[in-house]
Amino acid sequence: MIRVLKDKHIVLGVTGSIAAFKAAGLASQLTQAGANVDVVMTREAAQFITPLTLESLTHRPVVTDVMALLANSEIGHVALGRGADLLLVAPATAHTIAKLALGLADDAVSATALDTRAPLVIAPAMETGMWEHAATRENVQKLAARGAVVVEPDVGHLASGASGQGRLAELDDIIDVVRATLGRGGDLAGRKIVVTAGGTQEPMDPVRVIANHSSGKMGFALAECARDRGARVTLIAGTTALRTPRGMEFMTAKQACEMQDAVLGSITDADALIMAAAVADFRPARAEEQKIKKGDTDTLTLQLVKNPDILRQVKAWREQTHHAMIVVGFAAETQDLVANAQAKLQAKQLDLIVANPVPQSFGSDKEQAILIERGGPMREMPPLTKEELAEEILGFIAKRLQTPLL
Ligand SMILES: Cc1cc2nc3c(=O)[nH]c(=O)nc-3n(C[C@H](O)[C@H](O)[C@H](O)COP(=O)(O)O)c2cc1C
């Protein structure tokens, strides 16, 4: 389940593109995430993918023409469009984009689009020539100027065998944009939240690093949930194999010193900072210019120097500037979890610390966390998915931003 999609009514408009089969993936993922998905199709789309496939995935009837819209629901497309939280046209052909720009309404997709006042997200898919044509450019701009959100097609292999821009954006990217659009006006709307995620890598030489096991999953879940609640998000990612999420500012900072610069540069207008990255405490005193050779000795001694303590620097900056900002830290500990977390909460003047035992939580999909609030209770959470824990933390931030501690 994804909170922002749960019980949302999404109308998925499918049009006659070679990428229409990918609508099955979208319908399935949105349904699994908790949304109620009603599919409307153009007649051409039904040549590429059968309504039965989409009906089976959404467990709801699929509408393929305007007359069927009238027959299938109480007041036809009016009911479908007006009850929608969002209309997603994916894939959107050049032809349908042109119709939407003109305000035509002679098929199930365009009629629904003209009637609904729900936000419109379109994910175009077509050959590069069609995408780059002045007519399509103008139509897309017209729709964007009216408030439609356009998920630009990717550059890559096209059905014709050519390569260029026009490939339907990745489904996860389209779903990101749907989530961000549904989340506009959420309880973090108008707020800026900076999140750090992942591990750091401190170079020993050109080919070796000192790293850690952090996957970045927790920080990414926090950034995505914050975006879904309407926040403007800056995600500063260290090392991670995760996909770059859409709908937020994304920076990479692989070494602790880079992360320090990125954090201090991003928080000047932030309402909250969540430090979920596992930042190395130490780095090699010097990164050798040439690869360290094995040589004849049995041991190798590396001298390490302390990395900057980013949360301490943030604390100093807040004291200097009196900038009001909620700060959330993480304490990953192998022993004395609560005592160590409480000490960190005090020393760094955090508003909340998320204490979790390692190595259990590194890379795992469930978190066994204890939330300790400054001047508040300590809550031992049941095992939660990272998304569930992220919602808890953001719920705390939203509440604290509404009623700050004196
Ligand atoms: C095999 C095939 C693939 C097509 N793929 C696309 C496509 O990816 N994007 C597009 O804009 N048009 C594509 N077309 C053209 C559309 O199907 C055509 O413009 C149709 O009228 C679109 O109707 P609709 O927008 O009402 O669904 C394709 C046509 C064929 C025959």
The ligand as a Gaussian input file, in Angstrom:
#p B3LYP/6-31G(d) Opt

LIG

0 1
 C        1.709000      -0.232000     -35.015000
 C        1.352000       1.177000     -34.696000
 C        1.976000       1.800000     -33.625000
 C        1.674000       3.109000     -33.289000
 N        2.301000       3.685000     -32.229000
 C        2.039000       4.979000     -31.937000
 C        2.683000       5.596000     -30.857000
 O        3.491000       4.986000     -30.131000
 N        2.401000       6.897000     -30.596000
 C        1.520000       7.611000     -31.358000
 O        1.335000       8.798000     -31.081000
 N        0.876000       7.034000     -32.375000
 C        1.102000       5.737000     -32.690000
 N        0.450000       5.152000     -33.735000
 C       -0.555000       5.918000     -34.454000
 C       -1.855000       5.949000     -33.694000
 O       -2.313000       4.630000     -33.440000
 C       -2.924000       6.735000     -34.472000
 O       -2.531000       8.088000     -34.518000
 C       -4.289000       6.607000     -33.851000
 O       -5.192000       7.378000     -34.599000
 C       -4.284000       7.077000     -32.409000
 O       -5.588000       7.047000     -31.931000
 P       -5.941000       7.467000     -30.433000
 O       -5.059000       8.585000     -30.056000
 O       -7.376000       7.857000     -30.502000
 O       -5.751000       6.249000     -29.615000
 C        0.725000       3.827000     -34.053000
 C        0.081000       3.190000     -35.123000
 C        0.385000       1.881000     -35.438000
 C       -0.320000       1.224000     -36.561000

